Amino acid sequence: MWDAFQSLNCGRHGCLWLTLAAVMSGCGRSDRPPMSRVSGIISFQGRPLPQAKVSFIPEDKHLRPAMGTTDAQGRFTLTTYEPGDGAVTGPHRISVLARGPFTGTIPSHLGAAFAEEQEEKGPPLIPVSYFNPETSGLSEQVVGPEQSFQIDLVGEVTTN
């Protein structure tokens, strides 16, 4: 094998670094847990739920949650590390957050960040129990390599 490295004419240490770099370049994601591409549809009272934020929270608290936002037809694709990469495999609790537009006034001098924060405080469009994975009653087992879920929400919306 040393003869093959010598034929590259890169010297003993140069070839060692070249080999090490080649081996390590394929290892960038080895520390990530197994993933499954996850998509689905969320409906509320039988109708697609647009602009809802969905989170899949792994039962293993050391793993990263996956998140997505529904489109006009209630469809979502989850992201954990990179756009559309899905969720880690295993059991998950699920939360769904859907609010209407903020109806108060926002003074212009408070800036865009404040306005964006206030928009998160619009009236709930679904029962608030779905906002928290501990109270949503929603859970799924994520298995690879690709999976799709139909999440049907029910109940009455109450406002405080």
Secondary structure in CASP SS format (residue, H / E / C, confidence):
PFRMAT SS
TARGET T0000
AUTHOR 0000-0000-0000
METHOD secondary structure of the structure
MODEL  1
M C 1.00
W H 1.00
D H 1.00
A H 1.00
F H 1.00
Q H 1.00
S H 1.00
L C 1.00
N C 1.00
C C 1.00
G H 1.00
R H 1.00
H H 1.00
G H 1.00
C H 1.00
L H 1.00
W H 1.00
L H 1.00
T H 1.00
L H 1.00
A H 1.00
A H 1.00
V H 1.00
M H 1.00
S H 1.00
G C 1.00
C C 1.00
G C 1.00
R C 1.00
S C 1.00
D C 1.00
R C 1.00
P C 1.00
P C 1.00
M E 1.00
S E 1.00
R E 1.00
V E 1.00
S E 1.00
G E 1.00
I E 1.00
I E 1.00
S E 1.00
F E 1.00
Q C 1.00
G C 1.00
R E 1.00
P E 1.00
L C 1.00
P C 1.00
Q C 1.00
A C 1.00
K E 1.00
V E 1.00
S E 1.00
F E 1.00
I E 1.00
P E 1.00
E C 1.00
D C 1.00
K C 1.00
H C 1.00
L C 1.00
R C 1.00
P C 1.00
A E 1.00
M E 1.00
G E 1.00
T E 1.00
T C 1.00
D C 1.00
A C 1.00
Q C 1.00
G C 1.00
R E 1.00
F E 1.00
T E 1.00
L C 1.00
T E 1.00
T C 1.00
Y C 1.00
E C 1.00
P C 1.00
G C 1.00
D C 1.00
G C 1.00
A E 1.00
V E 1.00
T C 1.00
G E 1.00
P E 1.00
H E 1.00
R E 1.00
I E 1.00
S E 1.00
V E 1.00
L E 1.00
A C 1.00
R E 1.00
G C 1.00
P C 1.00
F C 1.00
T C 1.00
G C 1.00
T C 1.00
I C 1.00
P C 1.00
S H 1.00
H H 1.00
L H 1.00
G H 1.00
A H 1.00
A H 1.00
F H 1.00
A H 1.00
E H 1.00
E H 1.00
Q H 1.00
E H 1.00
E C 1.00
K C 1.00
G C 1.00
P C 1.00
P E 1.00
L C 1.00
I C 1.00
P C 1.00
V H 1.00
S H 1.00
Y H 1.00
F H 1.00
N C 1.00
P C 1.00
E C 1.00
T C 1.00
S C 1.00
G C 1.00
L E 1.00
S E 1.00
E E 1.00
Q E 1.00
V E 1.00
V C 1.00
G C 1.00
P C 1.00
E E 1.00
Q E 1.00
S E 1.00
F E 1.00
Q E 1.00
I E 1.00
D E 1.00
L E 1.00
V C 1.00
G C 1.00
E C 1.00
V C 1.00
T C 1.00
T C 1.00
N C 1.00
END
